[in-house]
Amino acid sequence: MLVNFTVENYLSFKNRTTIDLTATSLTELRSSNLFDTPLKNLTLLKSMVIYGANANGKSNLFKAISFARKFILNSSKDSQADEAIEVQPFCLSTESIEEPSLFELVFIHDTAKYRYGFLVDDEQVHKEWLYVTTKNKEQLLFEREFQEIKTTKKFDTASANLTSITRKNALFLSVCAQFNIPTGIAILKAMSNVQYISGMQDRYTINFTIDMMDDPAKKKFIDNFIAGANLGFTETKVERFKLTEEILEKGNVPKEIRKMILESDEENVVVSTKHTVYDEDNEEVDNIYFNLFANESLGTCKYVALSGPIIDTLLHGKTLIIDEFDAQLHPHLSKAIIELFNSKENNPNGAQLIFASHNPSLINPKRKLFRRDQIMITEKDVYGVTKMESLYDKKVRKDASFEKDYLEGKYEGIPNVQIDEDFRLFDA
């Protein structure tokens, strides 16, 4: 469960910026959109939507989370020993371009709250820290300044032996997990439960869903999810096969290419959708299977591809981050997915959905999908710096027309399109 994420001096985030999923004191939609945590007086949001004009920094926020997650999970691996750290500071200011970038995550794992962060440039880790909160008291587990690492009695004693072997371009926490320190393993597991995907038909998302379909129990969840969308089919079928010499020869594939394909020994996958065939009296007489990615619409393909990560997140109480969430999706499908997360029955495990959108109808008050603390607006100033605020931070009234006011620019975060009146694409 993600409580908050903070970034500073990374891509367009020059100043310290935080997205906070801690529920505020707002009274609206408390029973559906919030869930309690094992910690006293800590209630979290189940979902968050981020709006803003193109190039305002929405994707940069997700890139920051993705970078932090990847660096935590992989920095201690031997393959990273001589590599530069792929971090990019805010480069439009002389104040920041030579300074390190900051990342910090606060999250719940089991019955404890952790606050973990690090300060890093492309060569080394400058600082690193880990705190734990149990019974509302925060305690330091370890802290680091360059290669000086100090652990406390609250942390695993065996970790003290790892301080001297931690490389300057690796995180101490990652090293602890690599050497089976329980707290390190637990936190890396928590980080792996924060998933980022693109909503633009990326291969990872499709493959993730296809792999889930291999499990009959999970496939049943996916088929139920798809059936509820009324896309014209209710079942899917996955077939895996390898191309043979005979198949390639029949397809008139040149010998050189046939050889390359056969040597790669790659498995091919076809996902089909089951449709009903009717006779002249509209009676069901047969079924036919269509190739999902060849015969179905882009929106249908995307909905099916997203089904795996969405079901997996709901089943295991993970945090799912989706960029371009509703591109190619009908607003009613987007609404249905959001309602799955903002639900007691379908989201009993505290799963969270964070996504970027350009569809303002989702925040129309009549839809009752979001509270004001769940709606974030990104804005980039003339110096290229991104800032983010929720409608709660902006002190927007409960009875305001969120969709209308957003489109009118009252909350910022919309493109400032200016075309010179003398502009002509073609000569008269």
N, C-alpha and C positions, 0 to 999 in steps of 0.2 A: 504494500500500500504506500503510494507516494504521498508525502505530506507537502513538501515544496521542493523547488529546484531554483538555484541561484546561479547566474552567470555574470561575468564582468570581463571586459576587454577581450571579446571574442566576436569575430565577424562584425556585424553592425551594432553589437552591444558594447558600447564604450563604457557606460556607467553600470553600476551594479543593478541588476534586474532580477526580480523573483516572480515566479508563478506559484501561487499558494492555494492548495486544495483544502485548507482548513476552512470549515464552514463558519460563516459569520453569524451574528445574532438575528439575521433576517428570519422572519416567520414563514414566508411562503415556501410551499413544496417541501416542507421538512420531512414529511413521512415517506416521500418517494425518492427524493434526490440526494439524501444524506444517509450515511451509515456510521454507526458507533464503532470505535476502536477499543482494543483491550485497555488502553490508557484512559484514566479518568478525565472527564471534561475535554476529550479530543474527539470531535466529530468531523468527518471528511466528506468532500463532495464526490459524487459518483461520476460526474462528467464535467467537462469544460470545453467551451467553444472559443476559438480565437479568430477575430476578424481583423481586416486591414487591407489596404490597397496592395496591389502587386509591388514587390520589391520593398515592402515596409519592414520585413524582418520575421514574418511568421515562420518561414522555412528555416531561417537562421536559428530560431529558438530550438526547433526540433533537431537541427544539426548539432547544436551545443549539447543537448541531452544524449544524442547518439554518440558523439565524440567521447563524452565522459563515461558512458556505459562501456564502449569499446576499449577505452584505455584502462579502465578498472579491470575488465575481464582478461585483457591480453598483454598488459605491459610487462609482466614478469617472464614471458615466454622467451626462450633462447633465441628464437628467430628475430626478436626485437632488439637484441643486444647492441648492435651497431647502427641502428636506424634512428633517424631524426624523429622527433615527436611531431605529428602532423597537426599542430595547433596554429591557428591564424588569428593574431591579435587585431584589434580595430586599427586599420592602417591609414585612416584619413586624418590623423592627428599626430603631431610630433610628441605629444604627451604620452601616448599609449603604444606607439608602434614598436618600441624597444622594451616594453614592460611585459611581464608574464600575465597569463590569463587565469581567472579564478572560476572554479566550479564547485558547487556544494549541493548535496542532496540530503534531505531529511525524509526518513521512511520508517515504516513499522515492519518489524520482522518478529514473528511469534508474538510475544507479549511485551516487547521492548521497542523504544523509539531510538533510532540512531541518527546522528548528524555527522556526515562524513564529507570532507572536502579536500581540495588540493589546489596549489598555485603552481603553474607550469609554463615554461617556454619551449621552444623547439629543441632545446638541448638537455634540459634537466628539470627535475622537480624542485621547486624552491621551498615549498611548505606542504605539509600534509597533516591532517588531524582527524581524530575519531572520538566522538562522545556517545554515551549511551544514557538514556533516561528510563528509569524504572521508578514507579511510585512518585512521579512528578519531580524527581531530583536528577539533574544532569551531572554526569561524572566523566572525567577525561579517561580515555583508554590509552591513547598514545598521541604524541605530537612530534613533528619533524621540521627541522630547518636545514635545508640542503641535505647533507649526509649525516647530520646529527639527529638521531632518532631516540626518543625517550619513551619507554613504556611504563605504565603504572601497575600497581598490584591488582587492579581490576581486570587487566588484560592477561592473556595466557602467558605464563612465565617462560614457556619454551620459545616464545617469539623473540626474546632478548638475544638469542643466538643467531637470529636472522638479520639483525641490523647491519652487521658488517658485510653481508653478501648482497645487500640490496643495491642495485646499480643506480646511478644518478638519473637515468632515464626510465626507471621503473618505480611503480608505487609499492610502498612497504606492505600495504594491505594485500596487494596481488601476490606478493612473495609469501606472505603468511598463508594465504589460501593454497598456494602451490605446495607448501610444506605441511598441509593438513592441520593448520591451526583452526580450531572449531569456529571462532568468531569470524575469521577471514573467509572460511567456506560459507558460513551463513550469510554474510553480506554479499558475497559474489552470487549466491543463489538468489538473493533479493534483487540484485541488479539484473540478473538474467530474466527476471519476471517483469522487467520494464521493456516492452517491445515497441520498436519503431518501424513502421512500414510506409511506403509511398502508396497513395491511392491512385496511381496512374499505371496500373497493369504491370507492376514490376515482377520479375521472374521469381523472386524469393517468395512473395505472397502466394502466387499460383502453386509453386512447388510445395509450400507448407500445407496448403489445403489438400492437394493431391495425396500427400503422405498421410494426412489424417484420414482420408477416405479409405485407406488400406485397412483401417481398424473398423470392423463392422459396427461396434458400439458408437464410435465417433461419427461414422458415416450416417448413422440414423439421426443423430442430432443435426448434422449438416442438411440432410434431405428434408427434415422437418422445418428447418430454417428457410430453405429454398421454397418449399411448398407454400409457406405462409405468404410469400411475395406474389403468388399467382402469375408466374412468368410463362405459363403455358406448358410446364412440365413439373413433375413432382419427384422424379428420381434421377440420379446420375449413375454413370457406370465408368469405371476406370479400367483400362486395358493396357498392360505393359508388354512390349515385345522388342525384339532386336531385329534389325534389318539384315537380311541374308543376301548372299550373292544372287540368288534367283530373283528376289524381289527387286534388287537394284538393276539387274539386267533387263527385267521386264519394263522398268521405268526409263530405259535408255540412258542411264547414268554413265558418263564416261569412265573408262577403266581406271584412270588415275584417281578420280574422286571416289570410285567404288572401293579402291584399295584403302584410301584414307579413312573412309567410314567404317569399314570392316575392322581395321586395325584399332580404331578408337574403342570398339566394343561397347559403345554407349547404349543404354536402354532408352527406348522411345515410349512415350506415354500418350494415349488418346483418351480424352474425357468426353463422354457422350451424354446427351440428355434424352430422356425417354418421353416420346410424344404418342398420343393416341390417334389411330386412324379410324375414320368413320365411313359408313356406307351412305347410300343415297337417302336413307331414312334417318340419318344422324345416329345410327346405332354403332356402338364400339365393336370393331371387328378385328383390330390388330394393333400392334405397337411398332413404332419405328424409332431408331436412334439417330440423332443429329450430332455431328462433331461440334462440341461447345464453341471452340475458338474459330471455326470456319463458318458455322451456320447461325450462330446466335448473335444478338446485338452486343455492342461494346458495353452497354450498361449491364446487360445480363451477365456477360463474362466477368465484369468487375464485381458484381454482387456475389457470384459464386466464389470468385477468388478471395474476397474478404470474409466469406463465411467461416473458413478455417480459423484464422486468427481471432475472430470475434467469439466463436464457440469456445476455443481454447482459453481465451481470457476470462470468459464468464465461468467456465467450469473450475478454473484454478485460482480465481481471485487476483489476476494479474493487472498490470496497467498497460493499456494499448494506446499508442500515439499514432495518429494517421494524418499525414499531410495530403492535401487535395482530397479530402474525405468524400465530398459529395459530387466531385466531377463525374459526369456521365450517369449519375444516379438521379432518378426522379425524386422530388422532395418528399413524397410519401414514403419511399423506401428509406431515405435518410432519417426521417422522423421515426419510423418503426425500429431502426437500429438503436437510436438514442433512447427510445422508450424501453428497450430491453435492458439497458444499463440503469436507467432511472426507474427500477422496478424492484420490489421486494421478492416477488415470486421467481423471477428469472435471474436475479443477481443477488443471491444470498451470501456470496463469499467475498463481497467488497471489491469487485472488479471495477476498474476505472477506465473511462474513455476520454482522451484529450485529442482534439482535432482542429484543423484549420478549415475555414469555410468562406465562400463568397456568397452564400445563399442567405439573405437577411430574413427570409420568411420563417426560418427556424427560430428566430427570436421574437416573432409576432406574439404579443401577450396572450392572444386567444388560443395559441397552441399549448401553452402552459408546459413548455419543455425545460426552461431554464430559469433559475434565480438570477438576480443581478450580480451575485458574486461568482457566477459560473460563466459570465460573458466577458471576455477580455478583448480589448481594442489595442492594436499596435499602430504606432505612428512614427514616422521617420522625419526628423527635422532637416533644416537646410544644410546642416553639417554632416548628414548621413548617419545620425545617431538614432537608434531605435529605442522607444520607450513603450511600456505596456501598462495599462490600467484596466481594472474591471469597472463595470457600471456601478458597482458598490463604491469603489474608490472615487469615482467621479460624482458621487452623491446624487445619482439619478433616482427620481422618485419612483415608487412602486407602481403608480398608476400611469406612468409615462408610456408613450407608444414607441417601444424600443426600435422596431423595424423602421417605422416612418422617420423617427428622429435620426437614426443612424444614416439612412439614405440621404437625409437633408444635411448631413455633415455636422450635426450637433455634438457628436461624440468623436469627431475627427476619424481618421482611419479610412477615408475614401480617397480615390484618385483625384488629383487636381488637374483635370484635362483642359488644356488651353491650346486652341488651334487658331492661328492668326487669321483674321477675317479676309486678308488678301491672299491666303494660301490657295493655290490652284493645282490640282493633280494633273490636269490636262490644260493645254492652252485653249483659249476660246476660239 
